[in-house]
Amino acid sequence: MAVSPMLIKVAATLLTSEKGRKGVGFLLVAIFAPVILIAAILCSNTAGGADHNNSAVEASFYGVTYSEDVPDEFRNHIADMQTAFSLLDSAVAEANANMTDGNRLDPIQVKVIFYALCFGENAPSQRAADRFVDCFFITEQRTRTVLVELEDGSVIEQEEPYTATVPLSLAAAYENLAAKLDRTVTDEDKENAAHIYTMIAGNANGSDGTGASGGTIQIDYGSGTGSTELDTSGFTNPVGKNADDLVQYAIHAYEEHWGYVWGTFGHVLTESLFEAKLAQYPDALAGNADFIRQTWVGGRTTDCVGLIKGYGWLDAETEEIVYNTNGMPDISANEMYHSATASGPIDTIPETPGLAVWHDGHIGVYIGNGEVVEAMGTRYGVVKTKLEGARWTHWLKIPYISYD
């Protein structure tokens, strides 16, 4: 495979800059050719080749800047990818509007796979983006019971048909993509996508319960009865999204000891919902499937950023979590951090309950008095921990939450 001088120059530029040394182009190398890695390493210092974070991935997902020496052609590739992401988000949102029971397509997963398969191509049209997203779901005709008010004022139950969107397994999605794109989706493609997904979304099994020094930390588990009822009685402003009510929501999840399952955000984990998550994230969840069934099925579950998104999507009047509502987008912990307009190192955190605390791939809710509520991991669920001694590196004001 021939490699253009431009791409070799990009790799060399990324790795000889400070930003590049922090983000060796793992995926860039995998997509274009091994010779780029050779050229890049020759131009970098010893430390430069060790870190597999990818500057191009960060630029595409977070909008971070890079050296002025990077050629315009490569900048255009990043701009095309960001345009594609916007179109894909729109298509995913349309599909998810007809999802039920806590199911959803994962927009990060869709974009990561697009990146792995299509980086370097021109930005697609909306129609092409729609067709790409079509590979991740099917539609089914179903019926549901609704209440209908008659002319005399009486109310009866009536069956009505509707179209439901059902996510496909990751394996089926890859098969559809291979047919749609008329190309083989290789194991290397899938490994690239998995690598980037972890980079953007974090570890699917969450934290291992250790602190900044590597030792164990104090973990407090809720003593609730395991009730699946949501409690908004202590909310100060049910119609708005604010820091005080986020704290109340997080404390309730801790007190009832909600479980942790990747890709969930506060719904009751039914067996069917878990089967859908297992098909969507087979590599991430299969190893803990028996534990999840025995421990978390039947109760409410979330992942770390899902705890925050679940509050953002909560309709306090109906006490239902309605996906992608109230201006809160479906984003990862890292994306939430990078989109924050106010943030800082953890040792500068203000005493403001409702701030988020973050380290790469993980996020929690600061509830005040040096305490954090976090969906810690598969083996822990939603717990309360101490801020001091934990791995948090930064605090942030969560976008879409009021701190007035």
N, C-alpha and C positions, 0 to 999 in steps of 0.2 A: 504494500500500500504506500503510495507516494504521499509525502507530507509537505505542505506548502511552507515556504520560508516564513510566511506571516504567522503560522501556528507555532512554529519553533520559537519565533521571536516572542510571541505571547507567553509561552511557557517559561522562557528564560526571564522575561520581564517580571512575571508573577513571582518567581522564586528568588530573584535577586533583590526584590523590594521587601521591606519589613512585612507588609501585608501579605505578600506572596509566600514568605517563609512561614507565616502562620497558616497558610492555606494551600498546600500543595495540590495541584490539580489531579486528584485521583480519577475523577470521572473524565476529565479532559484527556488524560492519558489513555484511559480505557476506550474512549470513543475514537480518538484519532489514530494513535499508533504508539507502540512502545518506544520508538526512536525519540519521541518528544521527552519522555522521562529521562532518557540518556542525555539529551541536549540540556534539559533543565538542571539536572544534577551537576553537570559539568560547570554550569554557570552559578551554582548556589554554594552556600557554605555547608558545613557538615550537618548543622541542625536543620537545614532547609528541607531535606528530603524525608523527614520523619513524620511530619504532621499531615494527615490525610483530609483535613478540612479543605473544602474546595471554594476558592475565591469566586469562581464563576457561578457556582450554586448560590453562594451568599448574595452576590450581586443580583441574581435573577429573583430570588425569593425575598430578600430584605431591602434591595435597592441601595446596598452599600457602595461606596466609591472605590475606585482603584487608580493606580498610577496613571498619570497623563501620558506615559510612554506606551500604554496599551493602544494598539492601532484602532482606527475608526471601524474597520471591518468587524473586529471582535466586539466593540461596543454596540454595533448594530445587531449582532447576534443576541446580545443581552436584551436590547430593546425589543427585538422580535419575540424573545421568550417571555418577557413581561407582558407584551400585548396578548400573546397566546394564553398566558395564565388568566388574564382578565376575562377572555372569551370562555375559557374552560370553567372558571368560577360561575359565570352566568349560566352555562349549560348544566352544571352540577346543581345549582340552586333551583333551576326549573325542574329537574328530575326529583330532587329532594322534597319539593312542595307536595308531591303525592306519595311520600313515604309515610308509613304508619308504625306505631308501637316502638318508637325509639330507633328504628332503622334509618340509615342514611348512607349515601355515598360519602367517602372521605375525600374532600377536595384536595387535601395535601397528597394523598396517595395517587389521585388522578394526575395531578400536575407533575409529581415526581416521575411517574411512568412516562408521561409525555416528554419530559426533559431527557430521560434516559434513551428514549427511542428517536427523538426528533430534534435534539439540540443541533444548531447549525443550519436548520432549514428556515425558510421564510415564515413569517407569522401566518397562521391559517386564517381563513374566513370564519365568520360565526357558524356557517353551515358545516364547515369541516370540523370545527371544534365540537359542535353538537354530535356529529357522527362519531367522533372519537369517544365522547362520553357515553354514547349509546352502547358501546361495547361493555359497559360495566353494569347494566341492569336489563331487566325485562319488565313488561307490563302484564298485569293479570286483571281480568274482569271479576269483580267480587260484588257481594251484596252486603248491605249493612242496615241496621234498624235505626230509624229516625222518628222523632216525634212530629206529628202533623196536626195543626189546629184546624178544626172543621168550622164551617160557617156558623154553627150554633154555639161556638166557643169551646166545645169539648176537644180533648186532645187524644189522639190515638197513635199507636205504634204502627209504622209502615216500613216495608222493605224497599230499599232503593238500590239500583246498580251503581257502581263506581269503578273507576280505573285506578288500580294500585300499582305503584312502582316498587319493584323488588330487586335488591342488589344481588348481583351474581357473585359467585366465589372468585377469588383472585385467579385461580387456574382457568376458569371459564372466561374471565375477562381477557387474559392473555391469549387464549385461543381465538377469541373474537378479534382482537387487535391484529394478530398475525394474518387473519383472513382479510380484514379491512385494509391493512397496509400492504398486503401482498408481499410479505417478507417473513422470514423466520425470526421469532423472538427467542434469542439464545439464552442459555444459562448466564452468560456474562451480562446480557442486558438486564436480566432479573436481579443479579447480584449488584449491579450498578444502582438500580432503582432502590433496592433494599438498603444499600449504603447511604444513599442520599436521604431516604425517608427517615432513617435513624438520626441523621445529621440535623434535619429540619424539625422532626416531631419528637425526638427523644427516644428513650428506652421504653418499650411497651410494657415491661414489667415494673417500671418505676424504680424507686430508691431501694437500696439494700439495708437501710436503717443505720448507716454509719455517719459519723460526723466529719468535720473538716480535717481532723487529725487522724481519721481512719478508725477511731474507736466507736463503740456503741453510744447511742444517745438515749436520753429519757423519752419514752413514748407513752402517752396517755391514751387509753382506749375509752370510748364512750361507754356509759353504763345503762343506756336506754334499753327498751324492751324489743328493739328491732322493728318498731312500727314503720310502716311504709307511708304513713300520712305526712304530708308536708305541713309545716307550721309557719304561717305568716302573721300570727297574732301580734308579734313584737315589732313588726315593721313600722318605721316612722313615716315612710312615704311609699305606700304600695304601688302608686301609679308611676313612680320614677325609679331610676336605677342609681343608687347612691351607696357610698361606702358603709354607712351605718347598717343598712339592711343586708348588704353583702356579708358583713360580719355575723349578723343574726342567722343568715342562711347557712353559712359555713359552720357555725357552732352547732346548729341543729343537725347537720350532717355528721358532725363529730359525735354528738351526744347519742345519736341513734346508730352510730358505727356503721355508716354506709360502707359497702364494699368497693373494691377497685377492680375494674375491668376496662382494658384499653378500648377506646372508641365509644364509651358510654358517657352520659352527661346528666344522670339523675333519675332516669326512669327505673321502674322495677325491672330487674333482670329476669325475664322469663326464659324457659329452656329454649324456645324458638328464637328469641333475641340472641341468646348466647351462641346458638348454632350459627346464626348469621354472622356474628362477630368472628367466630372461629373460622368460618369459610373466607371471610374478608382478610383476616390476619393470621393465616395458618402457621407461619413460622414463629410468630410472636406468642401466640396463645396456646399452641398445642401442648407444650411442656407443662403447663399449669391447668390443663382442662379439667382433670379430676378434682383438683383442689377448688377450682372456681365452682364447679357443680355442687360440691359438698358444702362449701362455705358461703357463697354469695348468691347463688340462684334463689329467687324468691324475695330478695330484698332490693333496695335501691343501690345502684352502683354508679361510679363515675371514674374518670381518670383525672390527672392533676389539673389540667386546664379545663376539663369538663366541669369541675366544681364551680369555676368562675363563669363559664358559658351557661351552665344550667341556671344559675341565678339570673344572668342576663336574659335568658329565654323564658323565664318564669312569668306566667300571667298570674299575678297575686290574687286577682278576683276569682278565677276558676281553680287556682292552685294546680295548674297544668303547665308543664314545660313544653313550649312550642318552638321547635327548631328554627333557628336563624331569624328570630324576631327581635324587636326592640332595639334595632340598630347594632346588635352584637354579631359580628361575623364569625364564621366557623374557622378559627385559626389555631395554630399550635402555640405552645408556651413560648417558644423562641420568637415566633412572629409577633406575639403579644408584647414581648419585651422590646423588640426592635421597632415596633410602631408606637411605643410610648413617647409622649412629648416631655415627660418629667421622670427622671430616674437618676440613680447615683449609686456609688459603692455602698455596700451593706453597712459599713461602719459610719455612714452619714444618714442612716434612716431616720426620718422624723417620727415623733410619737403620734402617728396618725393611723388609727385602726382602719382597716379596709385597703391599705396599700397591699400590693403584691410583693412577694420576695421571690427571687429567681436565681437559679444557676442553669447552666447550659442543659436544656432538655427537660427542665422541671420547674414548677411554679407552685406557690402556696399563698395563703391569705394571712396577712399579719392582723391579729385581733387585738393587739395592745398588750401592755405590761410584759413585753418580752416574749410573747407567745405567738405561735403560728398554728393554723389549722391547714392541713394538707392531705390530699389523697396520695398517700405515700407510695403504695405499690401493691401488687397482687397479694402478697402475703400479709399486708398490714391493713389495708382499707383506709378510711378517712380517720386521721388521728390528730392529736394535739402534741406539739413539740415545743422546745425552747429555741428561741432565736439564737442565743449565744452558743457557740460551739458547733452549729450546723454548717452545712456546705453552701449556704446561700452566699452569693457574691454581689448581688445588686438588689435594690428595691425599685419599684416603679409605681406610678399612678396608672391604673388600668384604663386604657382608652374605653370610652362609652360608659364610664362610671363617674358620677358627680362627687367631687370632694369639697363642695361648698358647705 
